Amino acid sequence: MSEPQTEYDTPWKDALERYFEEFIAFFFPQAHGDIDWQRGYEFLDKELQQVVRDAELGRRLVDKLVKIYRAGGEEAWVLVHIEVQNQEESNFAERMYVYHYRIFDRYKRSIASLAVLGDERAGWRPERFSDELWGCEVNFRFPVVKLLDYQESWQALERSRNPFATVVMAHLKAQETRDDARGRFSSKLYLTRRLYEQGYEREDVINLFGFIDWIMNLPAQLEQDFWREVSQLQEERRMPYITSVERIGIEKGIEQGIEQGIEQSRQQMREILLESIALGLDLKFGSEALEILSEISEIQEVERLRAILNGLKTVKTLSELRQIYHSAS
């Protein structure tokens, strides 16, 4: 038996948002000691969206921009990239550099760009982007954490109470047992049992179990066996943390996360198509296209926008273009 396709991005995003301080402490301890955590932190999703909207920067995964305060009182922004795809990305270092300079250019803030790589290629460690011509040189370096490296310190992960020790263990075991459903069943049960043994609070057990359950999905029969084991475990420990209510909530959260991911991708494609159409209209029809552009910008369906973009190659008048997107409605 093999597993259904695992979706890593959303659970990592959720874990990062819930446990950002613990994330920094676990992966970047030097940075953690330089941050005044008592002043709190703020996720700057809108600011990051403004930056990436300005350019084609490749596939976005779990990218977060966070405002923090350094121990000396200085405000700074932390750019966090979590790369959780299973293949290396040739332009990853370039994308880190582009994000960095665009954020600085737009907001004039001190920025730390941090990367966590969750792929399975031990030799892929992009940590620098450089470019040079005639003595003009750019050399951008950024800290990189490779999750595969933690396989060599598994015992330390087992002892750690930092939530991201559990996250890393679940991530690695999900990859390791991709084609081994029985092995995944055993690993998932072990990691779930460990949540109780570590003495986590109920909320943390539910949150971390949600991560484990999401990325270590099982075939239906093994899933039933797993829940029987969990019920017995909770009875033995008298800790009924994961009730039927929490389980339903976790399952709904997974479904909503997948739906949100699909919707986000659709919205990004819509924005790209609108920008391309606007450019094509301007080149072909000039200022007289402004009126029709306002109509097109109201269209939500990606397929209709794609039809308009394709139609721009052959139409000779705006009336012909209108016929295309009205007929596609």
Buried (B, 14 or more C-beta within 10 A) or exposed (E): EEBEEBBBBBBBBBBBBBBBEBBBBBBBEEBBEBBBBEEEBEBBEEBBBBBBEEEEBBEBBBBBBBBBBBEEEEEBBBBBBBBBBEEBBEBBBBBBBBBBBBBBEEBEBEBBBBBBBBBBEEEBBBBEBEEEEEEEEEEBEBBBBBBBEBEEEEEEBBEBEBBBBBBBBBBBBBBBBBEBBEEBBBBBBEBBBBBBEBEBEEEBBBBBBBBBBBBBBBBEEBBEBBBEBBBEBBEEEEEEBBEEEBBEBBEEBBEEBBEEBEEEEEEBEBBBBBEBBBEBBEEBBEEEBEEBBEEBEEBEEBEBBBBBBEBBEEBEEBEEBBEBBEEBE
